[in-house]
Each structure stands twice: as C-alpha cells, then as structure tokens.
Amino acid sequence: MSQYEIAVVVGSLRRDSFNRKLATAIARLAPPEFSFKQVNIGDLPLYNQDNDAAPPEPVRRLKGEITSANGVIFVTAEYNRSIPGVLKNAIDHASRPYGQSAWAGKPAGVLGASVGAIGTAVAQQHLRNVLAYLDMPTLGQPEAFIQVKEGLFDPAGDISGSSKQFLQGWMDRYVAWVKKYAA
Ligand SMILES: Cc1cc2nc3c(=O)[nH]c(=O)nc-3n(C[C@H](O)[C@H](O)[C@H](O)COP(=O)(O)O)c2cc1C
C-alpha cells in the first residue's frame, strides 16, 4: 500500500490534453510508496461565494480529495499567458469558505506543457503567486517548462528521450519535498 497519496490537478479539460498525458507519465516515475490520483475539475460549477455555506457535491468531493492528500501536483496548460480559468475555478472552490482552505500546507509541485517555446513559463509564474497566497510550500527547482514536440511520449505514453531523465530528476526532488513536509 502506498504511504503517500498525491492529488494531481490538470489545468486542461481537453480530451487529448498533453498536460493530462504528462500527468499520467510522471506518476510512473515515482517510487511505489507514492500513489497519484488525477482529480476531476471538469464538473465543478463556476465558483459563487453565495454557495459557500452549502457547496454542491463536486466541490465537496474535490475538497475531500485535496484534504486527504499528502501533496498536490499541478500540471497546467497556459492560456493567454496565464492559467486556464478551469484551474483557477477549482483552486478558488477548494480555498473556501475563508479559513477552511483544503490547500494550506500541502507540498506542491508545478509543471506544464505547451506547444509554445516557453512551455507554460508565464502560467506557472502566475500559479506560483496563487499557491504562495494559499500557503502551499511549492518546490522551486527544477522548474519544468515542457515544450511538446514529436517524440515527447513513446507509444505507451511514457516520457521518452532527454525529457525522461529531466522529469525523473524533477520527480525525485518532489518525492523528497513531500517527505520533508510529512516528517
Ligand atoms: C484559449 C487558448 C489560449 C492559449 N494560450 C497559450 C499561451 O498563452 N501560451 C502557450 O504556450 N500556448 C497557448 N495555447 C496553446 C496551448 O499550449 C495548447 O493548446 C496546448 O495543447 C494546451 O494544453 P493541453 O494539450 O493540455 O490542452 C493556448 C490555447 C488555447 C485554447
């Protein structure tokens, strides 16, 4: 049985999302004591503070999944030089009501993949700002700005080529980061 459970939030709802593929592939780079669950954010309503007192079921489910996790990994697309609205919506939902945020204290990792040359760097900087406010200790290095090119994934969906070594190093650092905060 895994000792550390990590919630994975993918900042894209696209069926063939590269970021979802990346989220699936990096989970395979972790040791067996770690397990990963991609949380569903596509069924969340638009955040409305009026509903804080009685949040709908998908919101309660999301908060429960984040609360029970030992850490959170965000794997996000970049939309118009920021994070996609669906990701911000999910973050806002699980941060409320005030004082009952599910995110606080969870060790976080941030990655992103884009067809663009800077590989979601701007979106990730915006996200880091939000995570700092949410009091999530966030792994600083290595930064993972992944440009999607032919051959990034092999036919089995694993990372291939030089990116594999880089992302293995990223995962090794994140594993140590989670253990540090769990101790
Ligand atoms: C609304 C929208 C805005 C986008 N803006 C950016 C952007 O600012 N920077 C970038 O590198 N790519 C941008 N893209 C291209 C995305 O990188 C590309 O669609 C990528 O495949 C999205 O990630 P996904 O495959 O996980 O859905 C944008 C795409 C959409 C649909």
The ligand as a Gaussian input file, in Angstrom:
#p B3LYP/6-31G(d) Opt

LIG

0 1
 C       -7.542000      29.665000     -25.221000
 C       -6.119000      29.232000     -25.517000
 C       -5.083000      30.079000     -25.200000
 C       -3.748000      29.646000     -25.395000
 N       -2.728000      30.453000     -24.987000
 C       -1.464000      29.971000     -24.996000
 C       -0.410000      30.701000     -24.367000
 O       -0.594000      31.769000     -23.807000
 N        0.830000      30.160000     -24.384000
 C        1.099000      28.941000     -24.978000
 O        2.236000      28.494000     -24.966000
 N        0.111000      28.234000     -25.586000
 C       -1.161000      28.706000     -25.594000
 N       -2.174000      27.971000     -26.141000
 C       -1.844000      26.709000     -26.813000
 C       -1.752000      25.585000     -25.807000
 O       -0.408000      25.492000     -25.367000
 C       -2.143000      24.256000     -26.472000
 O       -3.482000      24.328000     -26.867000
 C       -1.924000      23.082000     -25.534000
 O       -2.152000      21.890000     -26.261000
 C       -2.855000      23.171000     -24.326000
 O       -2.566000      22.152000     -23.406000
 P       -3.375000      20.761000     -23.393000
 O       -2.873000      19.961000     -24.585000
 O       -3.004000      20.125000     -22.107000
 O       -4.833000      21.058000     -23.521000
 C       -3.491000      28.381000     -25.973000
 C       -4.576000      27.559000     -26.322000
 C       -5.865000      27.964000     -26.099000
 C       -7.007000      27.026000     -26.445000

